Amino acid sequence: MDFYDLKNAFFIGFFMSFMIGPVFFMLLKTSILKGIRAAIAFDIGVILGDITFILIAYFGSRSLLEKIKDDPRLFFIGGLVLIIYGLITYLDKNNKKEMEEPQVEIPESNNYFQLMIKGFFLNFINVGVLAFWLGTVLVIGPSLDMNSTHIFWYFAVVILGYAISDIGKILLAKQLKNKLTPLVIYKIKRGMGILLIVFGAVLMLKGFIPKDKIDTLMEKVEIKKS
């Protein structure tokens, strides 16, 4: 696994961190009302939820991946999952309602363990997150030749990018909260939806283009760079 893969992994983590939803606003609210430590405790729970989804997606699809890892149709399946998730994000009619407080109360005292549990479950009940990780695993697994070590480090960097981005959000909570008007949120979510659709479409196209042509094209690009 090279630096290019790790850079992409970090970018995916950063991208996921800014998916506007209940977790995003609960994290800001916790930071503003309860402080940085409480927000970090909540975020640890959120990250544990993501790790759980990654494990479910990986082990739930591993037998399928082993059988068809060299089948270009796998890119088609992964791309289709991302396109569907992108369409749901783009067409979501509740985009402007997400500035409202999520229906998960924060305890009066800073019970960090309880905050962590709330973060975990608030993330875990979002089936769309599982769909995103499933689509990612379906594409990343075969591209790393189903090498368990490479896959582990790839998603470790994804989580690292996610965590670093969340720490930034926690530290800038008040500024972000003031600037995230319903119109801005609406535009961000639609933009995220479009990006997911584009990424999914590119992956689906890879399923129709012979692998040797892709390798030849990549070699030409590398030659031009050098």
C-alpha positions in Angstrom: 0.0 0.0 0.0 1.5 3.3 -1.1 1.1 7.0 0.0 -1.6 7.6 -2.6 -3.8 5.0 -0.9 -3.2 6.5 2.5 -3.9 10.0 1.2 -7.3 8.8 -0.2 -8.1 7.1 3.1 -7.5 10.3 5.0 -9.7 12.2 2.5 -12.5 9.8 3.0 -12.3 10.3 6.8 -12.3 14.0 6.4 -15.3 13.8 4.0 -17.3 11.6 6.4 -16.7 14.0 9.2 -18.5 16.8 7.4 -21.6 14.7 6.4 -24.3 17.0 7.8 -26.6 15.1 10.1 -27.8 14.7 13.7 -24.4 13.5 14.9 -22.7 16.6 13.4 -25.0 19.0 15.4 -25.0 17.0 18.6 -21.2 17.1 18.5 -21.3 20.9 18.2 -24.0 21.3 20.8 -22.0 19.1 23.3 -18.8 21.1 22.7 -20.6 24.4 23.3 -22.7 23.4 26.3 -20.5 20.8 28.0 -17.0 21.6 26.9 -14.3 20.0 24.9 -13.8 16.9 27.1 -17.5 16.0 26.9 -17.5 16.5 23.2 -14.5 14.2 22.8 -16.2 11.5 24.9 -19.3 11.8 22.7 -17.1 11.7 19.5 -15.4 8.5 20.8 -18.8 6.8 20.9 -19.5 8.0 17.3 -16.2 6.7 16.1 -16.8 3.3 17.8 -20.1 3.2 15.9 -18.2 3.8 12.6 -15.7 1.1 13.5 -18.6 -1.3 14.2 -20.2 -0.5 10.8 -16.8 -1.1 9.1 -16.4 -4.5 10.7 -20.0 -5.5 9.8 -19.5 -4.3 6.2 -16.1 -6.1 5.9 -16.9 -9.4 7.6 -20.4 -9.5 6.2 -19.2 -9.2 2.6 -15.8 -10.9 2.9 -16.9 -14.3 1.5 -18.4 -12.4 -1.5 -15.3 -10.3 -2.0 -13.1 -13.4 -2.0 -15.1 -15.0 -4.7 -15.4 -12.1 -7.1 -12.5 -9.8 -6.1 -11.2 -9.9 -9.7 -14.7 -9.4 -11.2 -15.1 -5.9 -12.5 -18.8 -6.1 -11.6 -17.7 -5.5 -8.0 -16.9 -1.9 -9.0 -20.4 -1.7 -10.4 -22.0 -2.9 -7.2 -19.9 -0.6 -5.0 -20.6 2.4 -7.3 -24.3 1.7 -7.3 -24.4 1.7 -3.5 -22.7 5.1 -3.4 -25.0 6.5 -6.0 -28.1 5.4 -4.1 -26.7 6.9 -0.9 -25.8 10.1 -2.8 -29.3 10.4 -4.2 -30.8 9.9 -0.7 -28.5 12.7 0.6 -29.3 15.0 -2.3 -33.1 14.5 -2.3 -33.5 14.5 1.5 -36.5 16.7 2.3 -35.3 17.1 5.9 -32.1 19.0 4.9 -33.4 22.3 6.4 -34.8 20.7 9.5 -31.5 19.3 10.8 -30.6 22.6 12.6 -33.3 21.5 15.1 -31.9 19.8 18.2 -31.7 15.9 17.8 -34.0 14.0 20.0 -31.2 12.7 22.3 -30.8 14.5 25.5 -27.5 15.3 27.1 -27.3 14.6 30.9 -26.9 17.6 33.2 -23.6 16.3 34.7 -20.7 15.4 32.5 -21.1 11.7 32.6 -18.5 10.9 29.9 -19.3 7.2 29.6 -23.0 8.0 29.1 -22.1 10.6 26.5 -19.9 8.0 24.7 -22.8 5.5 24.7 -25.2 8.2 23.3 -22.7 9.0 20.6 -22.4 5.4 19.6 -26.1 4.8 19.4 -26.9 8.1 17.6 -24.5 7.0 14.9 -25.4 3.4 14.9 -29.1 4.0 14.2 -28.2 5.7 10.9 -28.4 2.9 8.4 -27.2 5.3 5.7 -23.8 5.3 7.3 -23.7 1.5 7.0 -24.6 1.7 3.4 -21.7 4.2 2.8 -19.2 1.9 4.6 -20.5 -1.1 2.7 -19.9 0.6 -0.7 -16.5 1.7 0.4 -15.5 -1.8 1.6 -16.8 -3.4 -1.7 -14.4 -1.1 -3.6 -11.4 -0.8 -1.3 -11.1 -4.5 -0.4 -10.4 -5.9 -3.9 -8.2 -2.8 -4.8 -6.0 -3.8 -1.9 -6.0 -7.5 -3.1 -8.0 -8.4 0.1 -4.8 -8.1 2.1 -6.0 -7.9 5.7 -3.0 -5.8 6.9 -3.4 -3.3 4.1 -7.2 -3.1 4.6 -6.7 -2.6 8.4 -4.2 0.3 7.9 -6.4 1.9 5.2 -9.4 2.1 7.4 -7.2 3.1 10.4 -6.2 6.1 8.4 -9.8 6.8 7.5 -10.7 6.8 11.2 -7.7 9.0 11.9 -8.8 11.5 9.3 -12.3 11.4 10.8 -11.1 12.0 14.3 -8.7 14.9 13.5 -11.5 16.6 11.5 -13.9 16.2 14.5 -11.4 17.6 16.9 -11.2 20.7 14.6 -15.0 20.9 14.7 -15.0 20.7 18.5 -12.5 23.5 18.8 -14.4 25.7 16.3 -17.9 24.7 17.6 -19.2 28.2 18.3 -18.1 29.6 15.0 -19.4 26.7 13.0 -22.8 26.8 14.8 -23.3 30.5 14.0 -22.4 30.1 10.3 -24.4 26.9 9.6 -27.7 28.5 8.5 -30.4 26.2 7.1 -29.5 27.5 3.6 -25.8 26.7 4.0 -26.7 23.2 5.3 -29.0 22.6 2.4 -26.3 23.5 -0.1 -23.6 21.5 1.7 -25.8 18.3 1.8 -26.7 18.7 -1.9 -23.1 19.2 -2.7 -22.1 16.0 -0.7 -24.9 14.1 -2.5 -23.6 15.2 -5.9 -20.0 14.2 -5.0 -21.2 10.7 -3.9 -23.1 10.3 -7.1 -20.1 11.3 -9.2 -17.7 9.0 -7.3 -20.2 6.2 -7.6 -20.6 6.8 -11.4 -16.8 6.7 -11.8 -16.6 3.4 -10.0 -19.4 1.9 -12.1 -17.5 3.0 -15.3 -14.4 1.1 -14.0 -16.5 -2.0 -14.0 -17.1 -1.7 -17.8 -13.5 -0.7 -18.7 -11.1 -3.6 -19.0 -8.4 -3.7 -16.3 -5.5 -3.7 -18.8 -6.7 -0.4 -20.3 -6.9 1.2 -16.9 -3.4 0.0 -16.1 -2.1 1.4 -19.4 -3.8 4.7 -18.8 -2.3 4.9 -15.3 1.2 4.2 -16.7 0.8 7.0 -19.2 -0.3 9.4 -16.4 2.8 8.4 -14.3 5.1 8.9 -17.3 3.7 12.4 -17.9 4.2 13.3 -14.2 7.8 12.2 -14.2 
